[in-house]
């Protein structure tokens, strides 16, 4: 139950765009337990709102109302263990953690999930006779295939393709650099120089993960979310 509560917390954090304090109540026939998940409040309203501009304050608060509505939409329509929900939860978890290496790692993991989802979709469409979604994967494996060897689209390639599809301005070498830093974190061997690079490039990879996952939020049936 706590795990489910954490995923819901992460989802709301993702859709709202901030880690916000939450009160969680776990209940069954046998027990009732309340938990507070503390975070710094999202105190970043525009100056005009602070100074009493009601329109500015309303526009700022509308972001939160929309975020909560999007979270409810995701909870209603998405499989909680599906790739879409998982990627959003990982990005939300990245927003909650105060550790820069963990934030970087969670962001990369979200991109891995999206990369795996993209490949699954491309495979399904290829089976249905649609070649176009598979083009980037075939290019990545072309040299190996032409050499008569078995080709495998590994994790870095999946992430690189997922990013290339959504953010063509990001160079392949940059994604490879992210992967090197990810490996350093995963294997517990981060140098002072690498930690500095993780600190500097963390916001970049987090933004990529956030924007990629944001595109997976289902649209409301009437085209708007109130």
N, C-alpha and C positions, 0 to 999 in steps of 0.2 A: 504493500500500500504506500509506503514511504517512497519507494522507487517511482511509482506512478505519480505521486505528488511532485517529486522532483522533475519528472518529464513535463508535467503541466506547468510547473514554475518556469522551466526553461522555455517552453513554448510561448507563454505570455511575455516573458522577457524579450524573446526574439521579435514577436510581432509589435510590441510596444517600442522596442529599441533601447531599453534601459533595464538594468537590474534594479528591481524595486522590492521593498519589503513586502512579505506576504505572510498571512496567517493561514496555517493548514490544519484541518481537523480530520483525524483518522477515526472512523467509527465502524463498529460491527455490533453484533448482538452481545459480544463478550466484553468490549472495552470502548472507551472514548478517550482519545488522546489529542491534545492540541500542541502544535509546534509553530514557533515563529522562525521564519527564515529572514534574517536581518540583512539589509543592504543599505548603502547610502541612498537616500531618496533622490529621485531624478530632479534636482533643483537647477534646471537650466532653462528657465523661461526667458523669453526676450525681454530686454530692458523696458520696452514700452509697456509690457504686461505688468512688470514690477511697479512701474510708475503710475499704474491705474488705467491704462488703455484697455477698456473692456473688450474691444474687438480683437486686439492682439492676444489677450488672455484666453478668449474663446477659441481662437485659431490654434493656440498652443495646446489647450486641453482637448481639442478635437483629435489631435494625434493619439492621445491616450484612449479615447473612446473608440477610435478606429482600430487601434491595436488590440483592444479587448475583443472587439467584434471579430477581427481576423482570427484571433486565437480560438474563439468559440466555433468559427467556421471550420478551422482545421481539426478541432476535436470531434466535430460532428461528421466530417467527411473523409478524414484520412485514417488509414490503418495506423494505430499507435506504434507498431513495429515495422511499418513500411519505410522505404528510403526517404520519402518526403519528410515525414515526422521526425525520423532519426537525424537527418541533416539539420533541421531547424532546432532540435533539442541540443545538438552539439554546439551550434552557434550560440544558443542561449546559455549553455554551460560556460562557453568561453567568455561571455559577458559577465558572468558571476564571479569567476575566479580572479584573484588579485595577483596570481603568479604569472609573469609574462611568458615563461616557457610553457606552462600549461595552456595559456590562452592561444599561443601559437599552435600547439599540438592539437587542441580541440578544433581549431579552424581548419588545419590540414585534414583531420579526420572527416570533417563535414564535406570537404571537397572530394575525399576518397569515396564517400557514400554517393555523392552526386555523380562522380565519374563512373561508378559501378552501375548506377541507374541508367545513365546515358548509354552505356554499352548494352545493357539488357534491352532497351528500347530499340537500338540499332539492329540487334539480332532479330527481334520480332519483326521489324519492318523489312529486313532482308529476306526473311522467310516468306513474307507476304509479297515479295517481288519489288520492294522499294530499295533501290541501290544507294540513293543520295545520302541518307544518314550514316551509311557505313564507309563513306569515302575517306574520311580522316583516319579511320582505323586501318583501312587497306593501305593507305599511304605509309602509315607508321610501320606496317609489317611487310611492305613491298620488297625491300632488299633481302630480308630473310626468306621470304617465299620464293623469290626468283633464284635464290641459291639452292633451292630444293630442300629447305629445312622447315621444320615445324615452327610456326610463328606463335608467339604469345604476347598479348597486349598486357604488359605488366602495370602495376599500380601507378608509377610515375607517369607512364604514357596515358593512362586513363584520366588522371588529373589534368595533365597538360592539354589533352583534347577537350575535356570539359571546360577548361578555362578559355581555350582558343575559340570554341563555339560561341561563348558569351562575351569574351573580352579579347578580341583579336589584337588589340594594341599591346597586350602583355607578351613579351618575348619568351620563347621556349627556354632560353638560358636562365631566365628569372625563375621559372617554375622548377628547373633543376636545382637552382640555388636553394629554394624553399625546401626541396626534398633533402638536400644535404643537411640543412639545419634540423629538419624533422628527425633524421636519423641520429644526429648527435643527441637530441633530447631523448629519443626512444632508448638509446643504448647507454644513457647516463654518463656521457663523456663530452660534456660541454666545456669548452675553454672560455677564458675571459673574453677573448676576441669574438667567439661565436655568440656568447651571451649578449654582447653589445649589438651584434648584427640581428639577433632575435628581437631585441628591444626595439631596434630601428625599423625592422621590416615587419614586425608583428601587426601594426595597424594596416599594412597593405594586404596581407593575406587574410586578415579578419574581414576587411571590407569586401574582398573577392568572395569569401565564403558567405557573408551576409547577403550580398546582392544576388549570388547564384541561388541561394536557398529561398530568397524572397520571391523569386519567379516561380517557385513551386506552390505558393499559397493559392488555393482554389479561389476562383472568382465567385462572387455572389450570383445567384440565379437571375437577379434583376440588373446585374451589372454594377451595383453599388453596395457598399457596406455602410450601414448606419450605426 
